[in-house]
Amino acid sequence: MNTHINTGKFGEQIALNYLTEKGYSVLETNYRNKIGEVDIIAYDNDILAFIEVKTRMGNDYGYAYESVNSRKQKKIANTSLMYIQKNKLYDVQVRFDVIEVYPMEKTSINHFENAFSL
């Protein structure tokens, strides 16, 4: 596996630990369907959160959350709609989050709740 993939998987594990410590109930990791992928799907109390995790070793190329552009947002939203339909979750409140992970000397995590909407 290449370094880029290893960094991403490492960041997703850090994000999972962070969410678990905050009391989230994780339903899925790396959920895929024919449209795309969502890194983490979890309940935050009664809100279903679709979470994109971005890991960077620094911000030389901008902040991690900036890479979740409108095209990526649309893909995540459409993937989540298929998940909702497949699981018949029609009357659940939904939000889209982005988590930035910077695993340097001291790991830094930024969690943007409601980072974007449909």
Protein Blocks (a to p, Z undefined) as FASTA:
>chain_A
ZZklmmmmmmmmmmmmmmmmnopacfbghiacfkbccfbacdehjaccdddddddfbjkn
opfklmmcfklmmmmmmmmmmmmmmnopabcccddddddddddfbdcddddehkbcZZ
